[in-house]
Amino acid sequence: MCFWPRNTEYLIQEGPDAEDNSPIMSLADQDVTVAPASPQSPSNANQSKDFIRCLPPHLSIYILGLLDQKSLSACAAVSRCWDFLAKEVKKERVCQSIVQEKILYLQEEEDNLQAAYHDLKTDTIQLEERNVFCGSYNIRVLMDQSDQSRTIHYSGGNLVAIGSADRKVRLLGMSEMKEVPPLLSGHAGSIKALFLNEKKGFVLSASFDLSIRCWNIYSGACTKIFNGHCGTITCLDLHEEQLVSGARDGMVKVWNLESGKCLKTLKHNSAVCVVKMDGTHVVSGCDRGLVKVWCADTGTLIKTLEGHQGPVKCLSFDQWHLVTGSTDGYVLGWSMLGNLKRCLIAFRHPKEVLSLEFLYLRVISGCADGKIRIFNYLTGSCLKVLMASSRGDPISSFYVAGNRMVINSPTSLLMFQFEDVRWDYTLDADREKVGKKKQHKGTSNGKSEHGPSLYASAHRDTLQHEKRRGPSCPMTPDKLLLTVSMLQNVYPSQSDNGFRLLTGKQKEAYEAATIAQYQAHQTKLMEDQQRACKKAWLRKIKGLPIDSFTEEGKIAAPELGLNTFI
């Protein structure tokens, strides 16, 4: 239930999902804006209809935003409702002007990245750039059901994990486009975040009940519970055997997935909205607009990045770059190396940025206007705009895996299936060997089947091509030389395995080995269970007690340990 007090600066939300640690939230933190109604006139005279009051608040704010300052001030005197809407327009204008001032130097400079590293010691390395998700695609509607509370996760494969306010986690089969068992039930509050690992057979769910649960997606059993947060858990991420979570208590916690123990606790001064990690860094964003980069091993704070004027809702990063998205409508690019805190580039959106991916020097953003945009990270140009819904529903989140993109909005769940593009993944040394083997077949060395060479010839040629091409044209080379900061003395070499990617056959072999290992493990568990049942049967026919052996009549408690019963 939402209502407006006399002071319309704050919105008070009450109900079962109201946050106990932040009962009063500003208007910017709310998903739905409700304008105060104007007091009714006591006279019975017919009055003309106020169309501004009849429209949804975001449309009314947009219409009033088209007026100049003098006309807007005159509108504020019409009624209490118009006064509130005019104030919201003024706040938005102030926010936009502040952001514009902070990134003005980016628009005035010809080459932003070169200028950002101008006074720093740098080295030239090769980074791969691909024109991802810019080809043709098919759309499949996985779920056509309206749900404002729906949260999802997709990691590749056939399953999508779905959670909502009903406190249950469901698994949706993409090939059948219907729910598949088991139904995961056990949380005492609505589901706020999910992480599905289909290859290893588990899904992690974070709930309003302040707990994180790990489920077996085949048996439906809860195998572990992580407790420690004092506020609603808002985000999850996983890297190998370490789980990281963020919550509205301002805490970022790193957990050991196997033992369930909390390894580190990192602190913000406000609610954490998003967190990601790899083997080296933990990066988190909060509703104050701050982004913090932590050392994954020691938990020490490396740097704090300031630039957003609203809550940071999403982020993505690799070894060199970080991109962050906020409700202020901007995606900002940063350096992950050293202590460099300067914003490198900015991408403007008409509304809030709710989801982000950073792949091969491409920035993929999901916006509240219902569109997914693909930007060139080096030039800032928008290469393609994907319309997820003709109704303009916000892109709550999206996940990419291979040539698939699964998109979640309040009204539907969609999958974009893009055409297959084959790339040459090998390094220069490997390409020479492969080229000699394929010369008799007439195959050109170092080329992909759908594009030019993956490597640019030289740094100078690339820069000259950039000047001739101009800032508005899309980048044509798939590989280029990018100057990055080397403050941490990182010197990638030709033999650095960080640049190596698996070919299609290598990927298939790896997946087959993983499946075979999992099946062998499942077979062993089944054999052990059958052996235990046979042993219990032998004890029974001999008249020996078996209650202590099979734990009959007791309830399994996996959160207390393996094979633990109450």
ZAMARGU-4260 file (C-alpha; in steps of 0.2 Angstrom, whole numbers, plus 5000, padded with zeros to 4 digits):
<rodrens>
0) 5000/5000/5000 | 5007/5017/4995 | 5001/5034/5001 | 5008/5052/5001 | 5010/5062/5017
5) 5010/5081/5018 | 5028/5081/5013 | 5029/5074/4996 | 5048/5072/4996 | 5047/5054/5002
10) 5036/5038/4999 | 5032/5027/5013 | 5029/5009/5008 | 5020/4996/5019 | 5017/4978/5017
15) 5024/4961/5019 | 5039/4965/5009 | 5043/4982/5016 | 5061/4984/5021 | 5063/4984/5040
20) 5080/4992/5039 | 5075/5006/5027 | 5056/5010/5030 | 5057/5027/5022 | 5064/5027/5004
25) 5066/5042/4992 | 5056/5043/4976 | 5071/5038/4966 | 5072/5021/4974 | 5054/5016/4970
30) 5049/5006/4955 | 5032/5015/4953 | 5029/5033/4955 | 5012/5038/4962 | 5008/5057/4961
35) 4997/5065/4975 | 4979/5068/4970 | 4973/5086/4970 | 4960/5090/4983 | 4942/5089/4976
40) 4933/5106/4975 | 4918/5107/4987 | 4908/5115/4973 | 4896/5104/4962 | 4900/5114/4947
45) 4906/5104/4932 | 4925/5106/4930 | 4936/5102/4914 | 4945/5085/4915 | 4963/5086/4921
50) 4972/5075/4908 | 4988/5076/4917 | 4981/5068/4933 | 4973/5054/4922 | 4990/5049/4914
55) 5003/5038/4922 | 5015/5048/4932 | 5030/5045/4921 | 5021/5051/4906 | 5015/5067/4915
60) 5033/5070/4920 | 5039/5068/4902 | 5026/5080/4895 | 5030/5093/4908 | 5048/5091/4904
65) 5045/5098/4887 | 5041/5115/4894 | 5053/5129/4897 | 5057/5134/4915 | 5045/5149/4915
70) 5030/5138/4909 | 5035/5124/4921 | 5034/5136/4936 | 5017/5142/4930 | 5011/5124/4930
75) 5016/5121/4948 | 5003/5133/4953 | 4989/5123/4945 | 4986/5110/4959 | 4996/5100/4972
80) 4998/5086/4959 | 5005/5098/4946 | 5017/5105/4959 | 5023/5088/4963 | 5026/5084/4945
85) 5035/5100/4942 | 5047/5097/4956 | 5051/5080/4949 | 5055/5088/4932 | 5066/5101/4940
90) 5075/5087/4950 | 5078/5077/4935 | 5085/5092/4926 | 5097/5096/4940 | 5103/5078/4940
95) 5106/5078/4921 | 5116/5094/4922 | 5127/5088/4935 | 5131/5072/4925 | 5134/5082/4909
100) 5146/5093/4918 | 5156/5078/4924 | 5157/5070/4907 | 5159/5086/4897 | 5178/5083/4895
105) 5174/5067/4886 | 5163/5075/4873 | 5176/5089/4870 | 5191/5077/4867 | 5194/5068/4850
110) 5201/5052/4857 | 5194/5049/4875 | 5205/5034/4879 | 5221/5041/4873 | 5218/5057/4883
115) 5214/5047/4899 | 5230/5038/4898 | 5240/5053/4892 | 5252/5056/4907 | 5253/5038/4912
120) 5266/5024/4908 | 5257/5013/4896 | 5260/4997/4885 | 5253/4991/4869 | 5243/4975/4870
125) 5231/4966/4859 | 5213/4965/4863 | 5199/4956/4853 | 5184/4966/4847 | 5169/4957/4839
130) 5153/4963/4832 | 5143/4953/4844 | 5124/4952/4843 | 5123/4963/4828 | 5117/4949/4816
135) 5099/4943/4812 | 5090/4933/4826 | 5074/4924/4830 | 5063/4928/4845 | 5055/4915/4856
140) 5042/4919/4869 | 5047/4908/4884 | 5034/4915/4896 | 5020/4927/4892 | 5014/4931/4910
145) 5015/4948/4919 | 5025/4948/4935 | 5033/4963/4942 | 5043/4953/4955 | 5050/4940/4943
150) 5069/4938/4944 | 5079/4925/4933 | 5096/4918/4929 | 5102/4909/4914 | 5120/4902/4912
155) 5118/4893/4895 | 5110/4876/4892 | 5092/4872/4892 | 5086/4879/4909 | 5081/4896/4915
160) 5079/4898/4934 | 5064/4909/4939 | 5060/4916/4956 | 5046/4928/4962 | 5036/4934/4977
165) 5028/4916/4979 | 5044/4911/4988 | 5048/4897/4976 | 5061/4894/4963 | 5055/4886/4946
170) 5065/4879/4932 | 5059/4883/4914 | 5064/4871/4900 | 5068/4882/4885 | 5066/4868/4872
175) 5049/4863/4879 | 5045/4881/4884 | 5036/4874/4900 | 5041/4872/4918 | 5051/4856/4922
180) 5052/4848/4940 | 5057/4849/4953 | 5049/4864/4961 | 5061/4871/4974 | 5052/4877/4990
185) 5058/4882/5007 | 5061/4900/5008 | 5051/4911/5020 | 5051/4927/5009 | 5051/4932/4991
190) 5065/4928/4979 | 5077/4942/4976 | 5092/4935/4966 | 5097/4919/4958 | 5112/4910/4951
195) 5110/4894/4940 | 5125/4882/4937 | 5117/4869/4925 | 5133/4860/4922 | 5136/4857/4940
200) 5118/4854/4944 | 5114/4867/4957 | 5105/4884/4959 | 5108/4897/4972 | 5093/4908/4978
205) 5093/4924/4989 | 5078/4928/4998 | 5069/4942/5008 | 5071/4930/5023 | 5089/4935/5024
210) 5096/4918/5018 | 5104/4910/5003 | 5100/4892/4999 | 5109/4880/4987 | 5098/4868/4978
215) 5101/4852/4969 | 5091/4855/4952 | 5089/4836/4950 | 5083/4830/4967 | 5076/4847/4973
220) 5084/4845/4989 | 5092/4860/4999 | 5110/4856/5001 | 5116/4871/5010 | 5110/4887/5018
225) 5121/4903/5020 | 5116/4914/5034 | 5124/4931/5039 | 5116/4946/5031 | 5105/4958/5041
230) 5096/4965/5026 | 5087/4959/5011 | 5099/4951/4999 | 5099/4959/4982 | 5112/4951/4971
235) 5123/4936/4969 | 5138/4930/4959 | 5149/4915/4958 | 5167/4911/4953 | 5173/4894/4954
240) 5171/4889/4973 | 5167/4906/4980 | 5150/4914/4981 | 5148/4933/4983 | 5132/4942/4989
245) 5126/4960/4992 | 5112/4966/5003 | 5103/4981/5009 | 5113/4980/5025 | 5127/4988/5015
250) 5137/4972/5017 | 5146/4962/5003 | 5150/4944/5009 | 5161/4931/5001 | 5157/4913/5005
255) 5165/4896/5002 | 5153/4887/4992 | 5158/4870/4999 | 5159/4873/5017 | 5146/4887/5018
260) 5157/4898/5028 | 5159/4917/5026 | 5177/4921/5021 | 5176/4940/5020 | 5164/4954/5024
265) 5166/4970/5014 | 5156/4986/5018 | 5147/5000/5010 | 5138/5014/5019 | 5122/5011/5010
270) 5112/4997/5002 | 5122/4986/4989 | 5113/4984/4972 | 5125/4974/4962 | 5141/4964/4965
275) 5152/4954/4953 | 5168/4944/4955 | 5182/4935/4946 | 5198/4927/4953 | 5206/4944/4956
280) 5193/4957/4960 | 5176/4959/4968 | 5167/4974/4961 | 5151/4981/4970 | 5139/4996/4967
285) 5127/5004/4980 | 5112/5015/4979 | 5123/5031/4983 | 5131/5029/4966 | 5148/5023/4972
290) 5157/5009/4964 | 5170/5000/4975 | 5184/4988/4968 | 5191/4976/4981 | 5205/4963/4981
295) 5197/4946/4980 | 5211/4937/4990 | 5214/4950/5004 | 5197/4960/5004 | 5207/4976/5004
300) 5198/4991/4995 | 5208/4995/4979 | 5198/5011/4974 | 5181/5019/4975 | 5174/5026/4959
305) 5163/5041/4959 | 5153/5048/4945 | 5135/5041/4945 | 5121/5052/4951 | 5109/5038/4955
310) 5110/5020/4962 | 5121/5008/4952 | 5110/4994/4946 | 5122/4984/4935 | 5140/4982/4931
315) 5152/4971/4921 | 5171/4970/4919 | 5186/4960/4913 | 5204/4961/4916 | 5206/4979/4910
320) 5189/4988/4909 | 5174/4990/4920 | 5157/4997/4914 | 5143/5002/4927 | 5125/5007/4924
325) 5114/5018/4935 | 5097/5025/4936 | 5104/5042/4931 | 5103/5035/4913 | 5122/5033/4910
330) 5134/5019/4908 | 5151/5024/4913 | 5168/5016/4908 | 5182/5014/4920 | 5200/5006/4920
335) 5202/4991/4931 | 5221/4993/4932 | 5230/5002/4946 | 5223/5016/4955 | 5216/5025/4940
340) 5199/5033/4945 | 5195/5044/4930 | 5180/5040/4920 | 5186/5034/4902 | 5169/5035/4892
345) 5151/5038/4895 | 5135/5031/4886 | 5119/5040/4888 | 5102/5032/4889 | 5085/5040/4889
350) 5080/5031/4905 | 5087/5020/4919 | 5100/5007/4914 | 5095/4991/4923 | 5106/4977/4915
355) 5124/4977/4907 | 5136/4965/4899 | 5154/4969/4892 | 5160/4957/4879 | 5174/4959/4867
360) 5175/4978/4868 | 5156/4979/4866 | 5144/4987/4879 | 5127/4978/4879 | 5114/4988/4890
365) 5096/4985/4895 | 5086/5001/4898 | 5070/5005/4906 | 5063/5011/4889 | 5062/4993/4883
370) 5077/4993/4872 | 5094/4984/4872 | 5108/4994/4865 | 5125/4988/4858 | 5139/5001/4859
375) 5157/5002/4853 | 5167/5004/4869 | 5182/5013/4861 | 5172/5026/4851 | 5155/5027/4861
380) 5145/5025/4845 | 5129/5015/4846 | 5130/5000/4834 | 5113/4993/4836 | 5096/4994/4845
385) 5086/4979/4849 | 5068/4981/4853 | 5063/4968/4866 | 5045/4973/4867 | 5033/4984/4857
390) 5025/4990/4873 | 5041/4997/4879 | 5042/4987/4895 | 5058/4989/4905 | 5072/4977/4903
395) 5073/4971/4921 | 5088/4960/4916 | 5096/4950/4902 | 5109/4936/4901 | 5119/4931/4886
400) 5127/4914/4883 | 5134/4909/4866 | 5123/4916/4853 | 5108/4917/4864 | 5101/4931/4874
405) 5087/4928/4888 | 5078/4944/4892 | 5066/4947/4907 | 5054/4961/4908 | 5039/4963/4919
410) 5027/4956/4906 | 5036/4942/4898 | 5052/4931/4896 | 5060/4931/4879 | 5074/4922/4871
415) 5084/4930/4856 | 5092/4916/4846 | 5106/4924/4835 | 5114/4917/4819 | 5129/4906/4822
420) 5146/4915/4817 | 5162/4905/4817 | 5177/4914/4823 | 5196/4910/4823 | 5201/4908/4841
425) 5219/4904/4839 | 5234/4914/4843 | 5247/4920/4831 | 5259/4906/4834 | 5245/4893/4832
430) 5238/4902/4817 | 5254/4899/4807 | 5253/4881/4811 | 5235/4879/4807 | 5238/4889/4791
435) 5252/4877/4785 | 5240/4862/4787 | 5226/4871/4778 | 5236/4878/4763 | 5232/4862/4752
440) 5214/4865/4755 | 5214/4883/4749 | 5209/4891/4766 | 5216/4908/4769 | 5226/4909/4785
445) 5220/4920/4800 | 5203/4923/4793 | 5185/4920/4801 | 5172/4913/4789 | 5161/4928/4791
450) 5173/4943/4793 | 5191/4950/4791 | 5206/4946/4800 | 5205/4946/4819 | 5221/4955/4821
455) 5225/4973/4815 | 5241/4975/4806 | 5249/4989/4817 | 5244/5002/4830 | 5248/5016/4818
460) 5237/5009/4804 | 5223/5007/4817 | 5224/5025/4822 | 5225/5032/4804 | 5210/5021/4800
465) 5201/5029/4815 | 5204/5047/4809 | 5198/5043/4791 | 5183/5033/4797 | 5176/5047/4809
470) 5167/5045/4826 | 5150/5041/4819 | 5154/5025/4808 | 5155/5008/4816 | 5172/5000/4819
475) 5177/4988/4805 | 5192/4978/4811 | 5189/4964/4823 | 5205/4966/4832 | 5215/4981/4836
480) 5228/4988/4848 | 5222/4997/4863 | 5234/5007/4875 | 5230/5003/4893 | 5237/5008/4909
485) 5251/4996/4916 | 5252/5003/4934 | 5252/4986/4941 | 5267/4980/4929 | 5256/4968/4920
490) 5264/4964/4903 | 5254/4951/4893 | 5264/4941/4881 | 5261/4931/4866 | 5261/4915/4876
495) 5249/4922/4889 | 5235/4910/4891 | 5223/4924/4895 | 5220/4927/4877 | 5217/4909/4872
500) 5199/4904/4869 | 5192/4886/4865 | 5187/4881/4848 | 5170/4873/4845 | 5178/4855/4845
505) 5188/4859/4861 | 5172/4866/4869 | 5162/4851/4865 | 5175/4839/4872 | 5176/4849/4888
510) 5157/4849/4890 | 5157/4830/4886 | 5171/4827/4899 | 5161/4837/4912 | 5145/4828/4909
515) 5154/4811/4910 | 5162/4816/4926 | 5145/4821/4934 | 5137/4805/4928 | 5151/4794/4935
520) 5148/4804/4952 | 5129/4801/4951 | 5132/4782/4947 | 5144/4781/4962 | 5131/4789/4974
525) 5117/4777/4968 | 5128/4762/4971 | 5132/4768/4988 | 5114/4770/4992 | 5109/4753/4985
530) 5124/4746/4996 | 5117/4754/5011 | 5099/4748/5008 | 5106/4731/5006 | 5115/4732/5022
535) 5100/4738/5031 | 5090/4724/5024 | 5102/4711/5030 | 5102/4719/5048 | 5083/4718/5048
540) 5081/4700/5043 | 5094/4696/5057 | 5083/4705/5070 | 5096/4719/5073 | 5089/4737/5075
545) 5091/4748/5060 | 5083/4765/5066 | 5101/4772/5070 | 5107/4765/5053 | 5094/4772/5041
550) 5088/4787/5052 | 5070/4781/5049 | 5057/4793/5056 | 5069/4808/5056 | 5070/4824/5046
555) 5085/4828/5035 | 5094/4844/5040 | 5107/4847/5026 | 5110/4865/5032 | 5118/4857/5048
560) 5129/4845/5038 | 5130/4831/5026 | 5119/4816/5031 | 5113/4825/5047 | 5095/4821/5053
565) 5084/4829/5067
</rodrens>
